Amino acid sequence: MTAEQLQTIREDFPILGETMRNKPFIYLDSGATSLKPRSVIQAMEDYYTGYGVNIHRGVYEFSERATREYHEARVKTARFIGALRDGQPYGSGPGHVIFTKSTTEGANLIAYSWGRTNLTEGDEIITTEIEHHSTLVPWHPVVGETGARLRFVPMTGTGEFDFTAFQGMVSSKTKAVIITAMSNVTGYMPPVEDIIKTAHQAGAVVIIDGAQFVSHHPVDVQAWDVDFLYFSAHKMLGPTGLGVLYAKTELLEAMPPFLYGGDMILQVHKDYSTYHPLPEKFEAGTPHIAGVLGFSVALDYLEGVGMEHIHQHESELIAYTLEVSKTLPWITVYGPEDPSLRGGIFSFNLEGMHSHDVGALLDAQGIAVRTGFHCAQPFMEQMGIAGTVRASYYLYNEKQEIDALFAGLEKARALFL
């Protein structure tokens, strides 16, 4: 990405022209949520001001327009993750795109509808200690109710996946493998394709948390042959309150609905109900229509830049960050040393300082980072730490902001120590 291209991108994000604490705003917290370009904001405003009506229920022009655009957004999402090839109509691919309210809801939907239906006593679910709470926690009540068991793949000292140990753990008891495609703490990216192949050889389904990965890298669910994948719109230039769940058709058809109510119903009688076919079966109630239409524009924006270009840009940023950090002995960095194994996330601590104190001192300099345990307490327990400072990058970040981060850390250290 050239300097001119990066500057053009930055101009699309109005908040980057703001100040924080009377300092130029430097946003290094895209792992929590991405900023939104003007085009996405405008698309949502256009819906509300121009034709803000409900979908599926009206035979009038505005409702038909909203319904059509909502469906087109679903098709676009399916193509974006490789669930549909060019020219294929929706429904002809291996799976379906379900709109949820978040990554968290996608994880809960799978645990509730698939887990409770398919797991029995003695079954095993393999996962890791680097998972986000929203991936791990929904399975705690499921294993408690079904008698299934959670098993954790050992991680290396830098939080990398021990693939050899994983191979030894997989057996006929393994019913599901649940793993993030990119750690929200360190940016580490496990060997997802190899994990899926190994799990499938044992007959297990694979559930991928794509919240950090899908927003930064090209994805092809058909090439992966993944069973479930969930991610959030708000981490990829879209609005909050909207998530995506992709799942194979045969799995979804065998699962009971997660929520019941309007729009997922085909027929309702006094004593029983029947449900719409996929994907509406899992989309009860009025959806986040404006959010879906805004997300559609966000996908256009990402494809216009190119996911490969975004990945390359962030790879350069994290490589530069790691190179600079090696010259500063008072910084402890978490995650692989090899930048090719990680995305644009830099998780660290300063010697003698609590992560919250570091974050507050950076805030005073107009620099936004995340501090704490990042919804990953098992990982923090494994590492023996209370939390980290996390800087996370996206397509609009530049090297000058990384220089500002390190300069800010120097100032913070001088003030505190």
C-alpha positions as CSV (number, residue, x, y, z in Angstrom):
1,M,0.0,0.0,0.0
2,T,1.5,3.3,-1.1
3,A,1.6,6.4,1.1
4,E,-0.9,8.1,-1.2
5,Q,-3.3,5.1,-1.0
6,L,-3.0,5.1,2.8
7,Q,-3.7,8.8,3.0
8,T,-6.8,8.4,0.8
9,I,-8.0,5.7,3.1
10,R,-7.4,7.7,6.2
11,E,-9.4,10.6,4.8
12,D,-12.5,8.3,4.6
13,F,-12.6,7.9,8.4
14,P,-13.7,11.2,9.9
15,I,-12.8,10.3,13.5
16,L,-9.1,10.2,12.5
17,G,-9.3,14.0,12.2
18,E,-10.5,14.4,15.8
19,T,-8.4,15.1,18.9
20,M,-8.4,13.2,22.2
21,R,-7.1,14.8,25.4
22,N,-6.3,17.8,23.1
23,K,-3.9,15.7,21.2
24,P,-4.1,14.2,17.6
25,F,-6.2,11.1,17.9
26,I,-4.2,7.9,17.4
27,Y,-6.4,4.8,17.3
28,L,-4.7,1.5,18.1
29,D,-7.7,-0.5,19.3
30,S,-9.2,-2.0,16.1
31,G,-9.1,-5.4,17.8
32,A,-11.9,-4.2,20.0
33,T,-13.8,-2.5,17.2
34,S,-12.9,-0.9,13.9
35,L,-13.5,2.7,12.9
36,K,-16.3,3.3,10.3
37,P,-15.8,5.0,6.9
38,R,-18.2,7.7,5.8
39,S,-19.7,5.4,3.2
40,V,-20.9,3.0,5.8
41,I,-22.3,5.7,8.0
42,Q,-24.0,7.3,5.0
43,A,-25.6,3.9,3.9
44,M,-27.2,3.5,7.3
45,E,-28.5,7.1,7.4
46,D,-29.9,6.7,3.8
47,Y,-31.9,3.7,4.9
48,Y,-33.4,5.4,8.0
49,T,-34.1,8.7,6.1
50,G,-35.1,7.3,2.7
51,Y,-37.0,4.0,3.2
52,G,-36.6,2.8,6.8
53,V,-39.2,0.1,6.8
54,N,-39.3,-3.5,7.7
55,I,-38.4,-6.4,5.5
56,H,-40.3,-9.6,4.4
57,R,-43.7,-8.3,5.5
58,G,-44.6,-5.7,3.1
59,V,-45.9,-5.8,-0.5
60,Y,-45.2,-2.0,-1.0
61,E,-42.2,-0.6,-2.8
62,F,-40.1,0.5,0.1
63,S,-40.4,-2.8,1.9
64,E,-39.6,-4.7,-1.2
65,R,-36.5,-2.5,-1.7
66,A,-35.3,-3.1,1.9
67,T,-36.0,-6.9,1.5
68,R,-34.1,-7.1,-1.8
69,E,-31.1,-5.1,-0.4
70,Y,-31.1,-7.3,2.8
71,H,-30.9,-10.4,0.7
72,E,-28.2,-8.9,-1.6
73,A,-26.1,-8.2,1.5
74,R,-26.4,-11.9,2.5
75,V,-25.3,-13.0,-0.9
76,K,-22.4,-10.5,-0.8
77,T,-21.3,-11.8,2.6
78,A,-21.4,-15.4,1.4
79,R,-19.2,-14.5,-1.6
80,F,-16.8,-12.5,0.7
81,I,-16.0,-15.6,2.7
82,G,-16.0,-18.0,-0.2
83,A,-19.3,-19.7,0.6
84,L,-20.4,-18.9,-3.0
85,R,-18.4,-18.7,-6.1
86,D,-18.9,-16.1,-8.7
87,G,-22.1,-16.6,-10.6
88,Q,-23.6,-19.1,-8.2
89,P,-27.1,-18.3,-6.8
90,Y,-27.5,-18.2,-3.0
91,G,-28.3,-21.6,-1.7
92,S,-26.2,-23.5,-4.1
93,G,-23.1,-23.4,-1.9
94,P,-22.2,-25.8,0.9
95,G,-23.6,-23.7,3.6
96,H,-25.7,-20.7,4.7
97,V,-25.0,-17.2,6.1
98,I,-27.0,-16.4,9.2
99,F,-27.2,-12.8,10.5
100,T,-26.8,-12.6,14.3
101,K,-26.3,-9.7,16.7
102,S,-22.7,-10.6,17.3
103,T,-19.9,-13.1,17.3
104,T,-21.0,-14.0,20.8
105,E,-24.5,-14.9,19.6
106,G,-23.1,-17.1,16.9
107,A,-21.0,-19.0,19.4
108,N,-24.0,-19.4,21.7
109,L,-26.3,-20.5,18.8
110,I,-23.9,-23.3,18.0
111,A,-23.4,-24.4,21.6
112,Y,-27.2,-24.3,22.3
113,S,-28.6,-25.8,19.1
114,W,-25.8,-28.1,17.9
115,G,-24.1,-28.9,21.2
116,R,-27.2,-29.8,23.2
117,T,-28.5,-31.9,20.3
118,N,-25.3,-33.8,19.4
119,L,-23.3,-34.3,22.6
120,T,-23.6,-37.1,25.1
121,E,-21.7,-38.3,28.1
122,G,-18.1,-39.3,27.3
123,D,-17.9,-37.1,24.2
124,E,-15.0,-34.7,24.0
125,I,-14.6,-31.1,22.8
126,I,-11.0,-30.0,22.0
127,T,-10.2,-26.3,22.3
128,T,-7.3,-24.1,23.6
129,E,-6.5,-21.8,26.4
130,I,-6.2,-18.8,24.0
131,E,-9.9,-18.7,23.2
132,H,-12.0,-15.6,23.8
133,H,-14.5,-15.9,26.6
134,S,-17.4,-15.7,24.2
135,T,-16.1,-18.9,22.5
136,L,-15.3,-20.9,25.6
137,V,-18.1,-19.9,28.1
138,P,-21.1,-21.1,26.1
139,W,-19.8,-24.6,26.3
140,H,-19.5,-24.7,30.1
141,P,-23.3,-25.3,30.6
142,V,-23.4,-27.6,27.6
143,V,-20.8,-30.0,29.0
144,G,-22.4,-29.7,32.4
145,E,-25.8,-30.8,31.0
146,T,-24.6,-33.5,28.6
147,G,-21.7,-35.1,30.4
148,A,-19.3,-34.2,27.6
149,R,-15.8,-33.1,28.4
150,L,-13.6,-30.1,27.4
151,R,-10.0,-30.8,26.6
152,F,-7.3,-28.2,26.1
153,V,-4.5,-28.4,23.6
154,P,-1.2,-27.5,25.2
155,M,0.3,-24.2,24.1
156,T,3.9,-23.2,23.9
157,G,5.5,-20.6,26.0
158,T,4.7,-17.9,23.4
159,G,1.1,-19.1,23.1
160,E,1.4,-21.2,20.0
161,F,-0.6,-24.3,19.2
162,D,1.1,-27.6,19.8
163,F,-0.1,-29.4,16.7
164,T,1.7,-32.7,17.6
165,A,-0.1,-32.8,20.9
166,F,-3.4,-32.0,19.2
167,Q,-2.9,-35.0,16.8
168,G,-2.4,-37.2,19.9
169,M,-5.6,-35.9,21.5
170,V,-8.0,-36.4,18.6
171,S,-9.9,-39.7,18.8
172,S,-13.2,-41.3,18.1
173,K,-14.5,-39.5,21.2
174,T,-13.8,-36.1,19.7
175,K,-17.0,-34.5,18.5
176,A,-15.9,-30.9,18.0
177,V,-12.8,-28.9,17.7
178,I,-13.2,-25.2,18.7
179,I,-10.4,-22.7,17.9
180,T,-9.8,-19.1,17.0
181,A,-8.3,-18.4,13.6
182,M,-6.4,-15.5,15.2
183,S,-5.8,-14.7,18.9
184,N,-7.3,-11.5,20.1
185,V,-4.5,-11.2,22.6
186,T,-1.4,-11.8,20.6
187,G,-2.5,-12.0,16.9
188,Y,-1.2,-15.6,16.7
189,M,-2.7,-17.6,13.9
190,P,-2.9,-21.4,14.4
191,P,-2.6,-23.7,11.4
192,V,-6.4,-23.8,10.8
193,E,-6.4,-25.8,7.6
194,D,-4.3,-28.6,9.2
195,I,-6.5,-28.6,12.3
196,I,-9.6,-28.9,10.2
197,K,-8.2,-31.8,8.2
198,T,-7.1,-33.7,11.3
199,A,-10.5,-33.2,13.0
200,H,-12.4,-34.3,10.0
201,Q,-10.4,-37.5,9.8
202,A,-11.8,-38.3,13.2
203,G,-15.4,-37.4,12.2
204,A,-15.4,-34.2,14.4
205,V,-16.9,-30.9,13.4
206,V,-14.7,-27.7,13.5
207,I,-15.9,-24.4,14.9
208,I,-13.8,-21.4,14.1
209,D,-13.9,-18.0,15.8
210,G,-13.1,-15.7,13.0
211,A,-13.7,-12.4,14.8
212,Q,-10.1,-11.2,14.4
213,F,-9.2,-13.1,11.3
214,V,-12.0,-12.5,8.8
215,S,-11.6,-8.7,9.1
216,H,-7.9,-8.8,8.1
217,H,-7.3,-11.7,5.8
218,P,-8.9,-13.4,2.7
219,V,-11.1,-16.3,3.7
220,D,-12.4,-19.2,1.7
221,V,-14.7,-21.5,3.8
222,Q,-15.0,-24.0,0.9
223,A,-11.2,-24.3,0.7
224,W,-11.0,-24.7,4.5
225,D,-14.0,-27.1,4.5
226,V,-14.9,-25.6,7.8
227,D,-18.2,-26.6,9.5
228,F,-18.9,-23.4,11.5
229,L,-17.4,-19.9,11.3
230,Y,-18.6,-16.8,13.2
231,F,-17.4,-13.2,13.1
232,S,-18.6,-9.6,13.7
233,A,-19.4,-6.7,11.4
234,H,-18.1,-4.1,13.8
235,K,-14.5,-5.4,13.5
236,M,-14.5,-5.0,9.8
237,L,-15.7,-1.4,9.2
238,G,-19.4,-2.3,9.8
239,P,-21.8,-1.3,12.6
240,T,-22.0,-2.8,16.1
241,G,-24.9,-5.1,16.9
242,L,-24.4,-7.4,13.9
243,G,-22.7,-10.7,13.5
244,V,-22.4,-13.4,10.9
245,L,-22.6,-17.2,11.4
246,Y,-21.6,-19.4,8.5
247,A,-22.4,-23.1,8.8
248,K,-22.8,-26.1,6.5
249,T,-26.4,-26.7,5.4
250,E,-26.7,-30.3,6.7
251,L,-25.7,-29.2,10.1
252,L,-28.1,-26.3,10.2
253,E,-31.0,-28.4,9.0
254,A,-30.5,-30.9,11.8
255,M,-30.3,-28.2,14.5
256,P,-33.3,-26.8,16.3
257,P,-33.9,-23.1,16.2
258,F,-32.0,-20.9,18.7
259,L,-34.7,-18.2,19.0
260,Y,-38.4,-18.5,18.2
261,G,-40.8,-15.8,17.0
262,G,-41.7,-13.7,14.1
263,D,-40.1,-14.2,10.6
264,M,-38.7,-17.6,11.3
265,I,-42.2,-19.1,11.4
266,L,-43.8,-20.8,8.4
267,Q,-47.1,-21.8,10.0
268,V,-48.5,-21.4,13.6
269,H,-51.3,-23.4,15.0
270,K,-52.6,-23.6,18.5
271,D,-50.6,-26.7,19.3
272,Y,-47.6,-26.6,17.1
273,S,-45.5,-24.5,14.7
274,T,-43.5,-25.1,11.6
275,Y,-40.4,-23.1,10.6
276,H,-39.1,-21.4,7.5
277,P,-36.3,-23.1,5.7
278,L,-32.7,-21.8,6.0
279,P,-31.5,-19.2,6.6
280,E,-34.6,-17.6,8.1
281,K,-35.0,-20.5,10.5
282,F,-32.3,-18.9,12.7
283,E,-33.3,-15.3,12.3
284,A,-36.3,-14.7,14.6
285,G,-37.6,-11.2,14.9
286,T,-36.9,-7.9,13.1
287,P,-33.2,-7.9,12.3
288,H,-30.7,-5.1,12.3
289,I,-31.7,-4.0,8.8
290,A,-29.7,-0.7,8.8
291,G,-26.7,-2.6,10.1
292,V,-26.9,-5.3,7.4
293,L,-27.1,-2.6,4.7
294,G,-24.2,-0.7,6.3
295,F,-22.2,-3.9,6.5
296,S,-22.8,-4.5,2.8
297,V,-21.1,-1.2,2.0
298,A,-18.3,-2.1,4.4
299,L,-17.7,-5.3,2.4
300,D,-17.6,-3.2,-0.7
301,Y,-15.0,-1.0,0.9
302,L,-12.8,-3.9,2.0
303,E,-13.0,-5.5,-1.4
304,G,-12.1,-2.2,-3.0
305,V,-8.9,-2.0,-1.0
306,G,-8.3,-5.8,-1.3
307,M,-8.0,-8.2,1.6
308,E,-4.5,-9.3,0.4
309,H,-3.4,-5.7,0.5
310,I,-4.8,-5.2,3.9
311,H,-3.1,-8.3,5.2
312,Q,0.2,-7.2,3.6
313,H,-0.1,-3.7,5.1
314,E,-0.7,-5.1,8.6
315,S,2.1,-7.6,8.2
316,E,4.5,-4.8,7.5
317,L,3.2,-2.8,10.6
318,I,3.6,-5.7,13.0
319,A,7.0,-6.7,11.6
320,Y,8.2,-3.1,12.1
321,T,6.7,-3.0,15.6
322,L,8.4,-6.2,16.7
323,E,11.7,-5.0,15.2
324,V,11.5,-1.8,17.3
325,S,10.4,-3.6,20.4
326,K,13.6,-5.8,20.3
327,T,15.7,-2.7,21.0
328,L,13.8,-1.9,24.2
329,P,14.7,-4.3,27.0
330,W,12.0,-2.9,29.3
331,I,9.2,-4.2,27.1
332,T,7.9,-7.8,27.4
333,V,6.2,-8.9,24.2
334,Y,3.7,-11.8,24.1
335,G,3.1,-14.0,21.1
336,P,5.4,-15.5,18.4
337,E,8.6,-13.7,17.5
338,D,8.0,-14.7,13.8
339,P,5.7,-12.0,12.4
340,S,4.4,-14.4,9.7
341,L,2.6,-16.3,12.5
342,R,0.6,-13.3,13.7
343,G,-1.7,-10.6,12.6
344,G,-1.6,-6.9,13.4
345,I,-1.8,-7.2,17.2
346,F,1.0,-6.2,19.6
347,S,0.5,-7.3,23.2
348,F,3.0,-6.3,25.8
349,N,3.8,-5.1,29.3
350,L,6.3,-2.5,30.6
351,E,8.7,-3.5,33.3
352,G,7.4,-2.4,36.7
353,M,4.1,-1.0,35.4
354,H,0.5,-2.3,35.5
355,S,-1.1,-2.4,32.0
356,H,-3.9,0.0,33.2
357,D,-1.4,2.6,34.2
358,V,0.3,2.3,30.8
359,G,-3.0,2.7,29.0
360,A,-4.0,5.7,31.1
361,L,-0.6,7.5,30.4
362,L,-1.0,6.8,26.7
363,D,-4.5,8.1,26.8
364,A,-3.1,11.4,28.1
365,Q,-1.1,11.5,24.9
366,G,-4.1,10.9,22.6
367,I,-3.2,7.3,22.0
368,A,-6.0,4.7,22.3
369,V,-5.0,1.1,23.3
370,R,-6.7,-1.7,25.2
371,T,-5.5,-2.9,28.6
372,G,-6.5,-5.8,30.8
373,F,-7.1,-9.5,30.1
374,H,-8.9,-9.0,26.8
375,C,-11.7,-11.5,27.6
376,A,-9.0,-14.3,27.7
377,Q,-8.4,-15.1,31.4
378,P,-7.4,-18.7,30.9
379,F,-4.6,-17.5,28.6
380,M,-3.5,-14.9,31.2
381,E,-3.4,-17.6,33.8
382,Q,-1.3,-19.8,31.6
383,M,1.1,-16.9,31.0
384,G,1.1,-16.0,34.7
385,I,0.2,-12.4,34.2
386,A,-2.8,-10.1,35.2
387,G,-3.1,-8.6,31.7
388,T,-1.4,-6.8,28.9
389,V,-1.4,-3.6,26.9
390,R,-2.7,-4.3,23.4
391,A,-2.2,-2.2,20.3
392,S,-4.1,-3.5,17.3
393,Y,-3.8,-2.3,13.8
394,Y,-6.0,-2.0,10.7
395,L,-5.9,-0.8,7.2
396,Y,-5.9,2.9,8.2
397,N,-2.9,2.8,10.6
398,E,0.5,4.0,9.6
399,K,4.1,3.6,10.8
400,Q,4.2,7.1,12.2
401,E,1.5,6.0,14.7
402,I,3.7,3.1,15.8
403,D,6.6,5.6,16.3
404,A,4.2,7.7,18.4
405,L,3.3,4.7,20.5
406,F,6.9,3.9,21.3
407,A,7.6,7.6,22.0
408,G,4.5,7.6,24.3
409,L,5.8,4.5,26.1
410,E,9.1,6.2,26.7
411,K,7.3,9.2,28.3
412,A,5.0,6.9,30.3
413,R,8.0,5.0,31.7
414,A,9.8,8.2,32.5
415,L,6.8,9.6,34.4
416,F,6.0,6.4,36.3
417,L,9.5,5.3,37.1
